[in-house]
Amino acid sequence: MVVKPYIGVTGASSVIEVNGILAAFENMRITMDSPFLPMLGVQVSHKSLFTGKSEGNLRVPEMAEVPNILAAVKGKAFSTIHYYTVNVDKIVEEITTLMEYGHIYDKRLVNGLQLNISLPQPSEIDAIKKRYPDIAITIQIDYKNMDKNMIELYSNILSKCYANVDYILLDASLGKGVELNPNVVREAYDSFKNSKSNATIIVAGGIGPQNVEEIATALKAMARGDAFGIDAEGRLRDKVGDGYGNDKLNMQYVNGYLAGAKKVLCNKL
């Protein structure tokens, strides 16, 4: 599957938030026909999938709301479910349950699936792709504790064994708002880009309205004309208490982030 890079906003947990994000994309003229897709990410965990509850995480919608959120996005942005589970040996079964929930896949309500787990087995990725061929699959690489040899090992494994991966997300923040260092991400980016994988690279980590222009400019120089995308989550939210997910989406931050991203990335690559 040939996929375009995207400018992403992750963490919408209601149709109201979705409509605000979609309006922001529209105002910036970032559309499905743009060089960069408008990506809207929705978090689902094994707990929310099987209990129906968000477990107090304000970034995770009640499960009953997920089909409504995806329906609101359909045709207007590239919808991606970001799925987390501790049951890595049951990932295919859980994704099947997810895609059958509210007939999400049959109704073509979702475009992408991001697996927020340690590197899954290639056979599991292949099984998911076989069942859901229209879904673009993203795997997340937390490179912060990897040395050069480990990064090269991962990139070689991906290029040889993961033909059904469409996006590689380089993310050392994991939604916690920790700002990436472009000089550190360069080594990981170069290694994965120089591998024989056809996956499109997305970079995330503490990107928000305050730093998106600086980071996107550095990443653009690093990419040397190659297409890549970015995603943002934690820096688009205001804390309302302690702990991960105890925060609320701030549309002013979303608008500022998208304006800065478009200013830098939507010029000629």
C-alpha positions in Angstrom: 0.0 0.0 0.0 1.4 3.4 -1.0 0.6 5.9 1.7 1.1 9.6 1.9 2.7 11.3 4.9 0.4 13.0 7.3 0.1 15.9 9.8 -1.5 14.2 12.8 -3.6 15.2 15.8 -4.1 12.4 18.3 -6.3 12.1 21.4 -9.8 13.1 20.3 -12.3 11.5 22.7 -15.7 13.0 21.6 -17.5 14.0 18.4 -17.3 17.6 19.7 -13.5 17.4 19.8 -13.4 15.7 16.4 -15.5 18.5 14.8 -13.1 21.1 16.3 -10.1 19.3 14.9 -11.7 18.8 11.5 -12.5 22.5 11.4 -8.9 23.4 12.2 -7.7 21.1 9.4 -10.2 22.7 7.0 -9.1 26.2 8.0 -5.5 25.3 7.3 -6.6 23.7 4.0 -5.0 20.4 5.0 -7.3 18.0 3.2 -7.3 14.4 1.9 -6.1 15.8 -1.4 -3.1 17.6 0.2 0.5 16.4 0.0 0.1 15.7 3.7 -3.0 13.9 4.9 -4.9 15.3 7.9 -4.6 12.4 10.4 -7.0 12.2 13.3 -6.0 9.7 15.9 -8.4 7.9 18.4 -7.0 6.0 21.3 -8.4 2.6 22.2 -6.9 0.2 24.8 -7.7 -3.4 25.6 -9.4 -2.2 28.8 -11.6 0.3 27.0 -12.4 -2.3 24.3 -13.5 -5.0 26.6 -15.0 -3.0 29.5 -16.4 -0.2 27.4 -15.0 2.4 29.8 -12.2 4.9 29.4 -10.8 4.1 32.9 -10.5 7.8 33.7 -8.1 8.6 30.8 -9.5 11.7 29.2 -7.7 10.9 25.9 -9.6 7.6 25.6 -13.3 7.7 24.6 -15.9 5.4 25.9 -16.0 2.5 23.5 -19.6 3.1 22.5 -18.5 6.6 21.3 -15.7 5.3 19.0 -17.9 4.4 16.0 -19.6 7.8 16.2 -16.2 9.5 16.3 -15.0 7.6 13.3 -18.2 8.2 11.4 -17.7 12.0 12.0 -14.2 11.7 10.6 -15.1 9.6 7.5 -14.0 11.2 4.3 -12.7 14.3 6.0 -9.5 13.1 7.5 -7.4 9.9 7.7 -8.8 8.2 10.8 -6.4 6.1 12.8 -7.1 3.9 15.8 -4.1 3.9 18.2 -4.4 0.6 20.0 -2.6 -0.5 23.2 -2.7 -3.9 24.8 -0.6 -5.9 27.3 -1.8 -9.1 25.6 0.7 -9.1 22.8 0.2 -12.8 22.2 -3.5 -12.1 21.5 -3.1 -9.0 19.3 -4.8 -10.5 16.2 -7.8 -11.7 18.2 -8.2 -8.3 19.9 -7.9 -6.4 16.6 -10.6 -8.6 15.2 -12.9 -7.7 18.1 -12.0 -4.1 17.6 -12.8 -4.1 13.9 -16.0 -5.9 14.4 -17.2 -3.5 17.1 -20.0 -1.4 15.6 -19.0 -2.9 12.2 -16.1 -0.4 12.2 -14.2 -2.1 9.3 -17.2 -3.2 7.3 -18.5 0.4 7.3 -15.0 1.6 6.3 -14.9 4.0 9.2 -11.2 3.6 9.9 -8.2 4.2 7.6 -5.3 3.3 9.8 -4.3 1.2 12.8 -1.3 2.1 15.0 -0.1 -0.6 17.3 1.3 1.0 20.5 3.1 -2.1 21.7 6.6 -3.6 21.5 7.5 -4.8 18.0 4.8 -7.4 17.1 5.6 -10.6 15.3 5.6 -10.3 11.5 3.1 -13.1 11.3 0.7 -11.1 13.4 1.1 -8.1 11.2 0.5 -10.3 8.1 -2.6 -11.8 9.7 -4.1 -8.4 10.5 -3.3 -7.2 7.0 -4.9 -10.3 5.4 -8.1 -9.8 7.4 -8.2 -6.0 6.9 -6.3 -5.2 3.7 -7.6 -1.6 3.4 -6.1 -0.6 6.8 -2.8 1.1 6.8 -0.7 -0.3 9.7 1.7 1.7 11.8 4.2 0.3 14.2 5.7 2.5 16.9 9.4 2.5 17.6 10.6 4.0 20.9 14.2 4.7 20.0 15.3 6.7 23.1 17.1 3.8 24.7 18.5 2.3 21.5 22.2 2.5 20.6 23.3 2.6 16.9 23.6 -1.2 16.7 20.1 -1.7 18.0 18.6 0.9 15.7 20.3 -0.8 12.7 19.1 -4.2 13.9 15.5 -3.0 14.1 15.7 -1.3 10.7 17.1 -4.5 9.1 14.4 -6.6 10.7 11.7 -4.3 9.5 12.9 -4.1 6.0 13.2 -7.9 5.7 10.2 -9.2 7.7 7.6 -6.4 7.8 6.4 -5.9 4.3 2.9 -5.2 5.5 3.9 -2.2 7.6 2.8 1.1 6.0 4.0 3.7 8.5 6.9 3.6 11.0 6.4 6.0 13.9 9.6 7.2 15.6 8.4 8.3 19.0 10.5 8.6 22.2 7.8 10.4 24.1 4.8 8.0 23.8 2.3 10.7 24.3 3.9 12.2 27.4 4.9 15.5 25.8 8.7 15.0 26.1 10.2 17.1 23.3 12.2 15.2 20.7 15.8 16.2 19.9 16.2 16.4 16.1 19.9 15.5 16.5 19.0 12.3 18.3 16.2 11.3 16.0 18.4 11.8 13.0 20.3 8.5 13.6 17.1 6.6 13.9 15.5 8.3 10.9 18.6 7.8 8.7 18.8 4.1 9.6 15.1 3.4 8.9 15.0 5.5 5.8 18.1 3.8 4.3 16.6 0.4 4.9 14.7 -1.3 2.1 11.4 -0.8 3.9 8.7 1.0 1.9 7.1 2.4 5.0 6.5 6.1 5.3 8.2 7.6 8.4 6.3 9.7 10.9 8.1 11.5 13.7 6.5 12.4 17.1 7.6 13.6 20.5 6.6 16.7 22.4 5.5 18.6 19.3 3.2 21.5 19.9 2.4 25.1 18.8 5.4 26.5 20.6 8.0 24.4 18.9 6.5 22.9 15.7 8.1 25.3 13.3 11.6 24.8 14.8 11.2 21.0 15.0 9.6 20.7 11.6 12.3 22.8 10.0 15.1 20.7 11.6 13.3 17.5 10.5 12.8 18.8 7.0 16.5 19.5 6.6 17.3 16.1 8.1 15.0 14.4 5.5 16.8 16.0 2.6 13.7 16.1 0.3 12.2 12.8 1.4 8.6 12.8 2.5 7.8 12.3 6.2 5.0 13.2 8.6 4.5 14.4 12.1 2.0 13.6 14.9 1.2 15.5 18.1 -0.7 14.7 21.3 0.6 15.6 24.7 1.6 19.2 23.9 -1.9 19.9 22.5 -3.5 19.4 26.0 -3.9 21.2 29.3 -3.3 19.2 32.5 -6.3 19.0 34.9 -4.6 16.7 37.4 -1.8 14.2 37.9 -1.1 11.2 35.8 -1.1 10.3 32.1 -4.3 11.2 30.3 -5.6 13.5 33.0 -5.7 16.4 30.6 -8.0 18.1 28.1 -7.6 19.0 24.4 -6.9 22.7 23.9 -8.1 23.8 20.4 -6.0 27.0 20.6 -3.0 24.7 20.8 -4.3 22.5 17.9 -4.8 25.6 15.7 -1.3 26.9 16.5 0.3 23.5 15.8 -1.4 23.0 12.5 -0.6 26.6 11.4 3.1 26.1 12.2 3.2 22.6 10.6 1.6 23.8 7.4 3.9 26.8 7.2 7.0 24.6 7.2 5.9 21.3 5.7 3.5 22.3 3.0 6.1 24.3 1.2 8.0 22.4 -1.5 9.6 19.4 0.1 
